[in-house]
Amino acid sequence: MAANGYPGSYTKNIPLNNPDGLSQQVFCMGVKEEGGQLFSNGGRVLIVVGRGATLKEAQQDAYQGVAKMTHPDLFYRKDIGWQAVNS
């Protein structure tokens, strides 16, 4: 997930939520903590990793996690792994 405007001039200080029951692994990159709250601090903000018995299931799981992490000032690519999934 990336901040709106990335890779150019991007939004900072986007509050990031930590949804209950999130089963996906989340890696933070452009993130800072202030007062126990996480905020974006870079263009590339989060990576959400999905799991599954097949690549398609893992892709779907990752997108389910992304859906729980969405914010109007964040975006994500919808084409990751499409060639492998569709082959």
Biopython code that builds the backbone (N, CA, C, O; Angstrom):
import numpy as np
from Bio.PDB.StructureBuilder import StructureBuilder

atoms = [
    (1, "MET", "N", (0.848, -1.159, 0.000)),
    (1, "MET", "CA", (0.000, 0.000, 0.000)),
    (1, "MET", "C", (0.900, 1.230, 0.000)),
    (1, "MET", "O", (1.948, 1.251, 0.645)),
    (2, "ALA", "N", (0.482, 2.234, -0.720)),
    (2, "ALA", "CA", (1.277, 3.448, -0.855)),
    (2, "ALA", "C", (0.406, 4.670, -0.583)),
    (2, "ALA", "O", (-0.820, 4.615, -0.681)),
    (3, "ALA", "N", (1.060, 5.760, -0.243)),
    (3, "ALA", "CA", (0.362, 7.017, 0.017)),
    (3, "ALA", "C", (-0.012, 7.682, -1.301)),
    (3, "ALA", "O", (0.748, 7.635, -2.268)),
    (4, "ASN", "N", (-1.195, 8.305, -1.332)),
    (4, "ASN", "CA", (-1.625, 9.030, -2.529)),
    (4, "ASN", "C", (-0.539, 10.007, -2.960)),
    (4, "ASN", "O", (0.054, 10.707, -2.139)),
    (5, "GLY", "N", (-0.293, 10.038, -4.263)),
    (5, "GLY", "CA", (0.730, 10.905, -4.834)),
    (5, "GLY", "C", (2.036, 10.196, -5.113)),
    (5, "GLY", "O", (2.834, 10.660, -5.928)),
    (6, "TYR", "N", (2.270, 9.049, -4.431)),
    (6, "TYR", "CA", (3.495, 8.293, -4.644)),
    (6, "TYR", "C", (3.517, 7.780, -6.071)),
    (6, "TYR", "O", (2.488, 7.282, -6.528)),
    (7, "PRO", "N", (4.613, 7.864, -6.806)),
    (7, "PRO", "CA", (5.983, 8.095, -6.383)),
    (7, "PRO", "C", (6.401, 9.557, -6.403)),
    (7, "PRO", "O", (7.564, 9.864, -6.141)),
    (8, "GLY", "N", (5.490, 10.454, -6.704)),
    (8, "GLY", "CA", (5.810, 11.884, -6.670)),
    (8, "GLY", "C", (5.638, 12.427, -5.258)),
    (8, "GLY", "O", (6.008, 11.773, -4.283)),
    (9, "SER", "N", (5.082, 13.610, -5.157)),
    (9, "SER", "CA", (4.807, 14.234, -3.860)),
    (9, "SER", "C", (3.626, 13.505, -3.226)),
    (9, "SER", "O", (2.540, 13.467, -3.805)),
    (10, "TYR", "N", (3.827, 12.928, -2.048)),
    (10, "TYR", "CA", (2.809, 12.068, -1.454)),
    (10, "TYR", "C", (2.330, 12.590, -0.099)),
    (10, "TYR", "O", (2.996, 13.388, 0.561)),
    (11, "THR", "N", (1.163, 12.113, 0.280)),
    (11, "THR", "CA", (0.542, 12.458, 1.558)),
    (11, "THR", "C", (1.302, 11.802, 2.699)),
    (11, "THR", "O", (1.705, 10.644, 2.592)),
    (12, "LYS", "N", (1.502, 12.534, 3.793)),
    (12, "LYS", "CA", (2.131, 11.994, 5.010)),
    (12, "LYS", "C", (1.159, 12.105, 6.176)),
    (12, "LYS", "O", (0.120, 12.759, 6.083)),
    (13, "ASN", "N", (1.519, 11.457, 7.265)),
    (13, "ASN", "CA", (0.749, 11.500, 8.516)),
    (13, "ASN", "C", (-0.654, 10.920, 8.376)),
    (13, "ASN", "O", (-1.592, 11.394, 9.017)),
    (14, "ILE", "N", (-0.797, 9.895, 7.540)),
    (14, "ILE", "CA", (-2.071, 9.192, 7.414)),
    (14, "ILE", "C", (-2.195, 8.263, 8.620)),
    (14, "ILE", "O", (-1.312, 7.432, 8.838)),
    (15, "PRO", "N", (-3.263, 8.379, 9.407)),
    (15, "PRO", "CA", (-3.416, 7.453, 10.537)),
    (15, "PRO", "C", (-3.679, 6.044, 10.027)),
    (15, "PRO", "O", (-4.518, 5.840, 9.150)),
    (16, "LEU", "N", (-2.966, 5.082, 10.575)),
    (16, "LEU", "CA", (-3.097, 3.688, 10.146)),
    (16, "LEU", "C", (-3.812, 2.900, 11.224)),
    (16, "LEU", "O", (-3.499, 3.018, 12.408)),
    (17, "ASN", "N", (-4.772, 2.099, 10.806)),
    (17, "ASN", "CA", (-5.513, 1.305, 11.778)),
    (17, "ASN", "C", (-4.877, -0.076, 11.927)),
    (17, "ASN", "O", (-4.104, -0.518, 11.077)),
    (18, "ASN", "N", (-5.213, -0.728, 12.999)),
    (18, "ASN", "CA", (-4.772, -2.092, 13.260)),
    (18, "ASN", "C", (-6.033, -2.903, 13.506)),
    (18, "ASN", "O", (-6.432, -3.103, 14.654)),
    (19, "PRO", "N", (-6.663, -3.371, 12.434)),
    (19, "PRO", "CA", (-7.971, -4.020, 12.586)),
    (19, "PRO", "C", (-7.907, -5.296, 13.416)),
    (19, "PRO", "O", (-6.942, -6.057, 13.337)),
    (20, "ASP", "N", (-8.941, -5.517, 14.208)),
    (20, "ASP", "CA", (-9.046, -6.741, 14.998)),
    (20, "ASP", "C", (-9.214, -7.939, 14.070)),
    (20, "ASP", "O", (-9.889, -7.856, 13.044)),
    (21, "GLY", "N", (-8.601, -9.032, 14.438)),
    (21, "GLY", "CA", (-8.777, -10.274, 13.704)),
    (21, "GLY", "C", (-8.061, -10.334, 12.372)),
    (21, "GLY", "O", (-8.395, -11.178, 11.541)),
    (22, "LEU", "N", (-7.098, -9.476, 12.141)),
    (22, "LEU", "CA", (-6.361, -9.493, 10.875)),
    (22, "LEU", "C", (-5.441, -10.706, 10.861)),
    (22, "LEU", "O", (-4.525, -10.797, 11.679)),
    (23, "SER", "N", (-5.675, -11.636, 9.943)),
    (23, "SER", "CA", (-4.865, -12.858, 9.889)),
    (23, "SER", "C", (-3.646, -12.706, 8.978)),
    (23, "SER", "O", (-2.723, -13.518, 9.043)),
    (24, "GLN", "N", (-3.636, -11.690, 8.143)),
    (24, "GLN", "CA", (-2.532, -11.473, 7.222)),
    (24, "GLN", "C", (-1.357, -10.831, 7.957)),
    (24, "GLN", "O", (-1.519, -10.117, 8.947)),
    (25, "GLN", "N", (-0.182, -11.116, 7.433)),
    (25, "GLN", "CA", (1.024, -10.499, 7.977)),
    (25, "GLN", "C", (1.186, -9.118, 7.329)),
    (25, "GLN", "O", (0.994, -8.969, 6.122)),
    (26, "VAL", "N", (1.536, -8.122, 8.129)),
    (26, "VAL", "CA", (1.703, -6.761, 7.628)),
    (26, "VAL", "C", (3.115, -6.295, 7.954)),
    (26, "VAL", "O", (3.557, -6.365, 9.100)),
    (27, "PHE", "N", (3.815, -5.818, 6.928)),
    (27, "PHE", "CA", (5.148, -5.252, 7.103)),
    (27, "PHE", "C", (5.052, -3.741, 6.902)),
    (27, "PHE", "O", (4.473, -3.272, 5.922)),
    (28, "CYS", "N", (5.616, -2.997, 7.824)),
    (28, "CYS", "CA", (5.602, -1.539, 7.763)),
    (28, "CYS", "C", (6.916, -1.037, 7.184)),
    (28, "CYS", "O", (7.984, -1.563, 7.499)),
    (29, "MET", "N", (6.832, -0.027, 6.344)),
    (29, "MET", "CA", (8.029, 0.597, 5.782)),
    (29, "MET", "C", (8.029, 2.082, 6.114)),
    (29, "MET", "O", (8.753, 2.517, 7.009)),
    (30, "GLY", "N", (7.233, 2.855, 5.409)),
    (30, "GLY", "CA", (7.178, 4.293, 5.644)),
    (30, "GLY", "C", (6.189, 4.609, 6.734)),
    (30, "GLY", "O", (5.136, 5.194, 6.478)),
    (31, "VAL", "N", (6.526, 4.218, 7.972)),
    (31, "VAL", "CA", (5.608, 4.354, 9.102)),
    (31, "VAL", "C", (6.350, 4.926, 10.303)),
    (31, "VAL", "O", (7.526, 4.635, 10.525)),
    (32, "LYS", "N", (5.641, 5.745, 11.072)),
    (32, "LYS", "CA", (6.191, 6.251, 12.334)),
    (32, "LYS", "C", (5.129, 6.053, 13.416)),
    (32, "LYS", "O", (3.945, 5.881, 13.127)),
    (33, "GLU", "N", (5.584, 6.082, 14.659)),
    (33, "GLU", "CA", (4.671, 5.951, 15.791)),
    (33, "GLU", "C", (4.712, 7.229, 16.622)),
    (33, "GLU", "O", (5.784, 7.745, 16.935)),
    (34, "GLU", "N", (3.553, 7.721, 16.969)),
    (34, "GLU", "CA", (3.431, 8.893, 17.836)),
    (34, "GLU", "C", (2.311, 8.622, 18.835)),
    (34, "GLU", "O", (1.158, 8.438, 18.447)),
    (35, "GLY", "N", (2.648, 8.597, 20.100)),
    (35, "GLY", "CA", (1.648, 8.397, 21.139)),
    (35, "GLY", "C", (0.901, 7.085, 21.037)),
    (35, "GLY", "O", (-0.284, 7.014, 21.362)),
    (36, "GLY", "N", (1.586, 6.042, 20.587)),
    (36, "GLY", "CA", (0.951, 4.736, 20.461)),
    (36, "GLY", "C", (0.140, 4.541, 19.190)),
    (36, "GLY", "O", (-0.426, 3.467, 18.989)),
    (37, "GLN", "N", (0.069, 5.549, 18.329)),
    (37, "GLN", "CA", (-0.665, 5.480, 17.061)),
    (37, "GLN", "C", (0.346, 5.434, 15.918)),
    (37, "GLN", "O", (1.359, 6.133, 15.954)),
    (38, "LEU", "N", (0.071, 4.611, 14.904)),
    (38, "LEU", "CA", (0.925, 4.548, 13.717)),
    (38, "LEU", "C", (0.417, 5.512, 12.652)),
    (38, "LEU", "O", (-0.787, 5.659, 12.442)),
    (39, "PHE", "N", (1.377, 6.171, 11.980)),
    (39, "PHE", "CA", (1.089, 7.110, 10.903)),
    (39, "PHE", "C", (2.031, 6.839, 9.733)),
    (39, "PHE", "O", (3.148, 6.355, 9.923)),
    (40, "SER", "N", (1.573, 7.152, 8.531)),
    (40, "SER", "CA", (2.468, 7.038, 7.373)),
    (40, "SER", "C", (3.531, 8.114, 7.468)),
    (40, "SER", "O", (3.293, 9.207, 7.982)),
    (41, "ASN", "N", (4.726, 7.777, 6.953)),
    (41, "ASN", "CA", (5.822, 8.736, 6.960)),
    (41, "ASN", "C", (6.663, 8.594, 5.703)),
    (41, "ASN", "O", (7.781, 9.104, 5.633)),
    (42, "GLY", "N", (6.123, 7.905, 4.719)),
    (42, "GLY", "CA", (6.836, 7.681, 3.472)),
    (42, "GLY", "C", (5.845, 7.372, 2.368)),
    (42, "GLY", "O", (4.638, 7.301, 2.599)),
    (43, "GLY", "N", (6.364, 7.189, 1.171)),
    (43, "GLY", "CA", (5.510, 6.887, 0.034)),
    (43, "GLY", "C", (5.015, 5.456, 0.028)),
    (43, "GLY", "O", (3.822, 5.196, -0.131)),
    (44, "ARG", "N", (5.953, 4.524, 0.206)),
    (44, "ARG", "CA", (5.581, 3.120, 0.346)),
    (44, "ARG", "C", (5.336, 2.884, 1.829)),
    (44, "ARG", "O", (6.237, 3.081, 2.645)),
    (45, "VAL", "N", (4.135, 2.468, 2.183)),
    (45, "VAL", "CA", (3.736, 2.460, 3.583)),
    (45, "VAL", "C", (3.672, 1.048, 4.161)),
    (45, "VAL", "O", (4.329, 0.771, 5.164)),
    (46, "LEU", "N", (2.904, 0.158, 3.558)),
    (46, "LEU", "CA", (2.672, -1.187, 4.106)),
    (46, "LEU", "C", (2.746, -2.251, 3.024)),
    (46, "LEU", "O", (2.476, -1.988, 1.852)),
    (47, "ILE", "N", (3.113, -3.446, 3.433)),
    (47, "ILE", "CA", (2.972, -4.640, 2.596)),
    (47, "ILE", "C", (2.076, -5.592, 3.364)),
    (47, "ILE", "O", (2.335, -5.887, 4.531)),
    (48, "VAL", "N", (1.025, -6.074, 2.718)),
    (48, "VAL", "CA", (0.124, -7.056, 3.322)),
    (48, "VAL", "C", (0.366, -8.382, 2.615)),
    (48, "VAL", "O", (0.253, -8.471, 1.392)),
    (49, "VAL", "N", (0.699, -9.414, 3.392)),
    (49, "VAL", "CA", (1.032, -10.720, 2.838)),
    (49, "VAL", "C", (-0.108, -11.695, 3.118)),
    (49, "VAL", "O", (-0.518, -11.875, 4.265)),
    (50, "GLY", "N", (-0.607, -12.313, 2.069)),
    (50, "GLY", "CA", (-1.671, -13.305, 2.211)),
    (50, "GLY", "C", (-1.116, -14.712, 2.151)),
    (50, "GLY", "O", (0.001, -14.943, 1.689)),
    (51, "ARG", "N", (-1.923, -15.648, 2.629)),
    (51, "ARG", "CA", (-1.542, -17.065, 2.609)),
    (51, "ARG", "C", (-2.663, -17.873, 1.982)),
    (51, "ARG", "O", (-3.828, -17.476, 2.018)),
    (52, "GLY", "N", (-2.297, -19.010, 1.409)),
    (52, "GLY", "CA", (-3.296, -19.903, 0.838)),
    (52, "GLY", "C", (-2.651, -21.152, 0.289)),
    (52, "GLY", "O", (-1.435, -21.208, 0.105)),
    (53, "ALA", "N", (-3.472, -22.154, 0.028)),
    (53, "ALA", "CA", (-2.981, -23.419, -0.529)),
    (53, "ALA", "C", (-2.525, -23.243, -1.967)),
    (53, "ALA", "O", (-1.682, -23.998, -2.451)),
    (54, "THR", "N", (-3.077, -22.250, -2.649)),
    (54, "THR", "CA", (-2.680, -21.948, -4.029)),
    (54, "THR", "C", (-2.291, -20.474, -4.103)),
    (54, "THR", "O", (-2.579, -19.692, -3.196)),
    (55, "LEU", "N", (-1.637, -20.115, -5.192)),
    (55, "LEU", "CA", (-1.255, -18.714, -5.386)),
    (55, "LEU", "C", (-2.496, -17.830, -5.453)),
    (55, "LEU", "O", (-2.500, -16.732, -4.897)),
    (56, "LYS", "N", (-3.534, -18.288, -6.117)),
    (56, "LYS", "CA", (-4.775, -17.515, -6.210)),
    (56, "LYS", "C", (-5.383, -17.285, -4.828)),
    (56, "LYS", "O", (-5.835, -16.180, -4.530)),
    (57, "GLU", "N", (-5.398, -18.310, -3.984)),
    (57, "GLU", "CA", (-5.935, -18.161, -2.626)),
    (57, "GLU", "C", (-5.093, -17.177, -1.814)),
    (57, "GLU", "O", (-5.636, -16.377, -1.052)),
    (58, "ALA", "N", (-3.775, -17.234, -1.975)),
    (58, "ALA", "CA", (-2.891, -16.306, -1.266)),
    (58, "ALA", "C", (-3.133, -14.875, -1.740)),
    (58, "ALA", "O", (-3.146, -13.943, -0.936)),
    (59, "GLN", "N", (-3.325, -14.706, -3.038)),
    (59, "GLN", "CA", (-3.611, -13.380, -3.587)),
    (59, "GLN", "C", (-4.921, -12.842, -3.016)),
    (59, "GLN", "O", (-4.993, -11.688, -2.592)),
    (60, "GLN", "N", (-5.947, -13.676, -3.007)),
    (60, "GLN", "CA", (-7.250, -13.258, -2.473)),
    (60, "GLN", "C", (-7.148, -12.915, -0.985)),
    (60, "GLN", "O", (-7.757, -11.949, -0.524)),
    (61, "ASP", "N", (-6.380, -13.706, -0.237)),
    (61, "ASP", "CA", (-6.194, -13.452, 1.186)),
    (61, "ASP", "C", (-5.496, -12.106, 1.405)),
    (61, "ASP", "O", (-5.869, -11.349, 2.301)),
    (62, "ALA", "N", (-4.490, -11.815, 0.591)),
    (62, "ALA", "CA", (-3.792, -10.531, 0.707)),
    (62, "ALA", "C", (-4.750, -9.375, 0.447)),
    (62, "ALA", "O", (-4.739, -8.389, 1.183)),
    (63, "TYR", "N", (-5.569, -9.482, -0.576)),
    (63, "TYR", "CA", (-6.515, -8.414, -0.884)),
    (63, "TYR", "C", (-7.585, -8.269, 0.196)),
    (63, "TYR", "O", (-8.081, -7.165, 0.418)),
    (64, "GLN", "N", (-7.948, -9.349, 0.864)),
    (64, "GLN", "CA", (-8.888, -9.256, 1.991)),
    (64, "GLN", "C", (-8.252, -8.452, 3.132)),
    (64, "GLN", "O", (-8.917, -7.638, 3.774)),
    (65, "GLY", "N", (-6.968, -8.688, 3.373)),
    (65, "GLY", "CA", (-6.259, -7.919, 4.398)),
    (65, "GLY", "C", (-6.145, -6.454, 4.020)),
    (65, "GLY", "O", (-6.317, -5.577, 4.867)),
    (66, "VAL", "N", (-5.856, -6.184, 2.758)),
    (66, "VAL", "CA", (-5.760, -4.801, 2.278)),
    (66, "VAL", "C", (-7.096, -4.091, 2.470)),
    (66, "VAL", "O", (-7.129, -2.920, 2.850)),
    (67, "ALA", "N", (-8.193, -4.790, 2.212)),
    (67, "ALA", "CA", (-9.525, -4.192, 2.362)),
    (67, "ALA", "C", (-9.770, -3.734, 3.798)),
    (67, "ALA", "O", (-10.482, -2.757, 4.029)),
    (68, "LYS", "N", (-9.186, -4.433, 4.749)),
    (68, "LYS", "CA", (-9.348, -4.060, 6.159)),
    (68, "LYS", "C", (-8.439, -2.892, 6.542)),
    (68, "LYS", "O", (-8.689, -2.216, 7.540)),
    (69, "MET", "N", (-7.397, -2.652, 5.765)),
    (69, "MET", "CA", (-6.423, -1.607, 6.076)),
    (69, "MET", "C", (-6.663, -0.330, 5.270)),
    (69, "MET", "O", (-5.917, 0.637, 5.427)),
    (70, "THR", "N", (-7.677, -0.302, 4.417)),
    (70, "THR", "CA", (-7.853, 0.819, 3.498)),
    (70, "THR", "C", (-8.056, 2.151, 4.215)),
    (70, "THR", "O", (-8.545, 2.209, 5.343)),
    (71, "HIS", "N", (-7.667, 3.205, 3.529)),
    (71, "HIS", "CA", (-7.809, 4.585, 3.975)),
    (71, "HIS", "C", (-7.915, 5.427, 2.705)),
    (71, "HIS", "O", (-7.268, 5.103, 1.709)),
    (72, "PRO", "N", (-8.705, 6.489, 2.711)),
    (72, "PRO", "CA", (-8.854, 7.295, 1.487)),
    (72, "PRO", "C", (-7.544, 7.854, 0.944)),
    (72, "PRO", "O", (-7.466, 8.189, -0.238)),
    (73, "ASP", "N", (-6.519, 7.962, 1.777)),
    (73, "ASP", "CA", (-5.242, 8.523, 1.328)),
    (73, "ASP", "C", (-4.202, 7.456, 1.007)),
    (73, "ASP", "O", (-3.024, 7.769, 0.833)),
    (74, "LEU", "N", (-4.637, 6.185, 0.927)),
    (74, "LEU", "CA", (-3.753, 5.080, 0.537)),
    (74, "LEU", "C", (-4.298, 4.410, -0.713)),
    (74, "LEU", "O", (-5.508, 4.392, -0.941)),
    (75, "PHE", "N", (-3.404, 3.863, -1.518)),
    (75, "PHE", "CA", (-3.838, 3.086, -2.677)),
    (75, "PHE", "C", (-2.970, 1.844, -2.778)),
    (75, "PHE", "O", (-1.928, 1.744, -2.130)),
    (76, "TYR", "N", (-3.411, 0.899, -3.598)),
    (76, "TYR", "CA", (-2.648, -0.321, -3.802)),
    (76, "TYR", "C", (-2.871, -0.818, -5.224)),
    (76, "TYR", "O", (-3.881, -0.519, -5.860)),
    (77, "ARG", "N", (-1.910, -1.575, -5.693)),
    (77, "ARG", "CA", (-2.005, -2.153, -7.034)),
    (77, "ARG", "C", (-2.927, -3.359, -6.996)),
    (77, "ARG", "O", (-2.948, -4.114, -6.024)),
    (78, "LYS", "N", (-3.679, -3.524, -8.056)),
    (78, "LYS", "CA", (-4.625, -4.634, -8.146)),
    (78, "LYS", "C", (-4.174, -5.690, -9.150)),
    (78, "LYS", "O", (-4.937, -6.585, -9.512)),
    (79, "ASP", "N", (-2.920, -5.574, -9.595)),
    (79, "ASP", "CA", (-2.421, -6.500, -10.612)),
    (79, "ASP", "C", (-1.274, -7.383, -10.118)),
    (79, "ASP", "O", (-0.655, -8.083, -10.920)),
    (80, "ILE", "N", (-0.981, -7.365, -8.827)),
    (80, "ILE", "CA", (0.131, -8.156, -8.309)),
    (80, "ILE", "C", (-0.166, -9.641, -8.469)),
    (80, "ILE", "O", (-1.193, -10.133, -8.002)),
    (81, "GLY", "N", (0.728, -10.339, -9.125)),
    (81, "GLY", "CA", (0.606, -11.790, -9.297)),
    (81, "GLY", "C", (-0.380, -12.241, -10.342)),
    (81, "GLY", "O", (-0.605, -13.443, -10.482)),
    (82, "TRP", "N", (-0.979, -11.332, -11.084)),
    (82, "TRP", "CA", (-2.043, -11.727, -12.021)),
    (82, "TRP", "C", (-1.557, -12.682, -13.100)),
    (82, "TRP", "O", (-2.294, -13.578, -13.511)),
    (83, "GLN", "N", (-0.310, -12.498, -13.570)),
    (83, "GLN", "CA", (0.184, -13.389, -14.627)),
    (83, "GLN", "C", (0.313, -14.818, -14.114)),
    (83, "GLN", "O", (-0.074, -15.755, -14.812)),
    (84, "ALA", "N", (0.845, -15.002, -12.920)),
    (84, "ALA", "CA", (1.006, -16.346, -12.353)),
    (84, "ALA", "C", (-0.346, -16.956, -12.015)),
    (84, "ALA", "O", (-0.554, -18.151, -12.224)),
    (85, "VAL", "N", (-1.262, -16.156, -11.499)),
    (85, "VAL", "CA", (-2.584, -16.652, -11.118)),
    (85, "VAL", "C", (-3.371, -17.071, -12.343)),
    (85, "VAL", "O", (-4.093, -18.067, -12.299)),
    (86, "ASN", "N", (-3.248, -16.337, -13.426)),
    (86, "ASN", "CA", (-4.042, -16.602, -14.649)),
    (86, "ASN", "C", (-3.371, -17.562, -15.621)),
    (86, "ASN", "O", (-3.904, -17.806, -16.704)),
    (87, "SER", "N", (-2.207, -18.117, -15.260)),
    (87, "SER", "CA", (-1.540, -19.022, -16.215)),
    (87, "SER", "C", (-1.912, -20.458, -15.957)),
    (87, "SER", "O", (-1.446, -21.353, -16.662)),
]
sb = StructureBuilder()
sb.init_structure("model")
sb.init_model(0)
sb.init_chain("A")
sb.init_seg("    ")
for serial, (resi, resn, name, xyz) in enumerate(atoms, 1):
    if name == "N":
        sb.init_residue(resn, " ", resi, " ")
    sb.init_atom(name, np.array(xyz, "f"), 0.0, 1.0, " ", f" {name:<3s}", serial, name[0])
structure = sb.get_structure()
